Amino acid sequence: DTMRRVVRQSKFRHVFGQAVKNDQCYDDIRVSRVTWDSSFCAVNPRFVAIIVDASGGGAFLVLPLHKTGRIDKSYPTVCGHTGPVLDIDWCPHNDQVIASGSEDCTVMVWQIPENGLTLSLTEPVVVLEGHSKRVGIVAWHPTARNVLLSAGCDNAIIIWNVGTGEALINLDDMHVDMIYNVSWNRNGSLICTASKDKKVRVIDPRKQEIVAEKEKTHEGARPMRAIFLADGNIFTTGFSRMSERQLALWNPKNMEEPIALHEMDTSNGVLLPFYDPDTNIIYLCGKGDSSIRYFEITDESPYVHYLNTFSSKEPQRGMGFMPKRGLDVNKCEIARFFKLHERKCEPIIMTVPRKSDLFQDDLYPDTAGPEAALEAEEWFEGKNADPLLISLKHGYIPGKNRDLKVVKKNILDNKPAGNKKSDLINAPKKAADASNPQNDAKLEEILKELKSIKDMISNQDERISKLEQQMAKIAD
């Protein structure tokens, strides 16, 4: 009994990673070449979204998960930004709503049709304007509906109520240098940030105050990352003074010394941490690496336990991480990554091999479901709530999502009704049902749009026949 167990017992010691077969990949995608350290990919149980190269603006692809294989060059994109898209994030409470931040200084929130795009989407549900420089980070609140955080190169963090299109909190004097990343804690009462000034800050956004901070979290000058864990501790990745990659664990109540600090290797790719609160496993994907390392966090020394490494040949340009409810519980899948190459996206499946076919409840404790625990107003007024959990015993079946409605304050008082399509989307629904003139306006709007599409098609037809005539002449 007194002998120390040499091998630590853990059900995750044998996590097994495997890339899917070629026909299960998404091929011929021009992944964005912007030099920005975001993951370029966001996934949920319905869709995979990938930031792509776009001429004259910014765009991202949204593909239904089953749409694997070669993606046609003319496949529709989400392309309303006038500058490159830098970050995207799916709403945790609505699998058809995605936010994007761009070099054009705006944040846009989009509603994706239930079965994916058939035409390119240029009209966001709402445009959030408030940053004076490019917006490199967007992150939805984990438990409150329609609360979205954005961080820009103006060193400001803005928290929006997407339901009204308003900026409700503006933290513009807390960071003196570039913000590398922002992470919400489990109930969304605090955020932690990593910044170019080598500080990690813990911030109470509603009180607009810094609760804790640590200078020189990592001594090196290269970018850091900081994320909240389920127990309230903070996990960071960064570089030592000798440019070795490090990971560390901190208690925000006492940031003097780390709980644990490990040196990993000398590589210059930024380590993107992906965290699963249900199993307490952290997966580290270095940009430009060809491996995913994973660690289990426990409350016994050395606290951060190396589990294993999944290695492949190709370096990764970015990475998407599937929420737990999108995994296949019958195959004991505990994580799924979507690895971006230069021209494709390759799913990688992590499983814990088990002999039994029964549901493995130790691998799948109840996990965060798609229902919001709070409304935006309740959160802004000071309420907190943990995520509403669901069981995955019978798998997760995506339900029907309600449309995102944006009700701008007093929109009917200060704008003539029905002059713009967006007003009709934004106008309160009750008002629209009650008054007929608005329905007429809507009908007129639809007819107009139909006519313009028909005109466009006939113009294109003419153009095709002209080009065909020219070709015939040349051929003769």
Sequence and secondary structure as in RCSB ss.txt:
>XXXX:A:sequence
DTMRRVVRQSKFRHVFGQAVKNDQCYDDIRVSRVTWDSSFCAVNPRFVAIIVDASGGGAFLVLPLHKTGRIDKSY
PTVCGHTGPVLDIDWCPHNDQVIASGSEDCTVMVWQIPENGLTLSLTEPVVVLEGHSKRVGIVAWHPTARNVLLS
AGCDNAIIIWNVGTGEALINLDDMHVDMIYNVSWNRNGSLICTASKDKKVRVIDPRKQEIVAEKEKTHEGARPMR
AIFLADGNIFTTGFSRMSERQLALWNPKNMEEPIALHEMDTSNGVLLPFYDPDTNIIYLCGKGDSSIRYFEITDE
SPYVHYLNTFSSKEPQRGMGFMPKRGLDVNKCEIARFFKLHERKCEPIIMTVPRKSDLFQDDLYPDTAGPEAALE
AEEWFEGKNADPLLISLKHGYIPGKNRDLKVVKKNILDNKPAGNKKSDLINAPKKAADASNPQNDAKLEEILKEL
KSIKDMISNQDERISKLEQQMAKIAD
>XXXX:A:secstr
  S  SS   TTTT EEEE  GGGSEES  B      S SEEE SSEEEEEE  TTSEEEEEEETT  EE  TT 
  EEEESS EEEEEE TT TTEEEEEETTSEEEEEE  TT  SS B   SEEEE  SS EEEEEE SSBTTEEEE
EETTS EEEEETTTTEEEEEE SS SS EEEEEE TTSS EEEEETTS EEEEETTTTEEEEEETTSS SSS  E
EEE TTS EEEEEE TTS EEEEEEBTTB SS SEEEE     S EEEEEETTTTEEEEEETT SEEEEEEE SS
TTSEEEEEEEE SS  SEEEE  GGGS GGGTEEEEEEEE SSEEEEEEEE   S  S  TTT   EE SS SB 
HHHHHTT      EE  TT              TTHHHHS TTSSHHHHHHS HHHHHH HHHHHHHHHHHHHHH
HHHHHHHHHHHHHHHHHHHHHHHHH 
